[in-house]
């Protein structure tokens, strides 16, 4: 027995399997097929032509089966095919194909598509993949089984991501990623000193800011290592509670320190 909220919009041409749930203000568009056990939360959208297998879960404000974001698209009949037991989290999006790309986007089974992730037109996604928040595929990308694409990673059109590949967060992909590999962009994050403007706006006196700046000069610009710099701070700046706060923070760091 299906559970369709009275406030949902379900097209007369849609086909729903057994035990399908459609929440309030969700939309099931023309030529959409939902397999047994599919669930659309409130405000979820599935547009067609699209066929979803069993037990897929579309979370609030996700859009599955939207028009391809391609300037050549002129309203042709293009589709989306999705396997079983996928999760499309809040604000994620999956587009249908284009005629020039084969007219279909395909997503396999057991995939986790996290919030704000995007799968563009004509992509081919395998099984058991993970798209972390903000991961973005351009058109015509292939992602093989068990690959993981990290947060805010853009993948250039026509690239291939091999099976079991891991792409770390904020890594830009413009070439094929080989299977079983770990891909990480260079990490250039560093500390450039004290947020003096922010401290002044926060009501810190000139003396407090000066003490903090002296501590950071020891930490970042002296030839002392971190332990030596902390010892020097204790010997010369222990009168400053702000500096003691900094010392305690550094000493309790478990993942290293951005310097």
Secondary structure, DSSP 8 states (H G I E B T S, - for coil): --EE-TT-EE-TT-EE-TT-EE-TT-EE-TTEEE-TT-EE-TT-EE-SSEEE-TT-EE-TT-EEEE----TT--S---EEEE-SS-EE-TT-EEE---GGGTSEEEE-SS-EE-TT-EE-TT-EE-SS-EE-TT-EE-TT-EE-TT-EE-TT-EE-TT-EE-TT-EE-TT--B-S-B-TT-EE---------S--HHHHHHTT--HHHHHHHHHHHIIIIISS--HHHHHHHHHHHHTT-HHHHHHHHHHHT-SS----
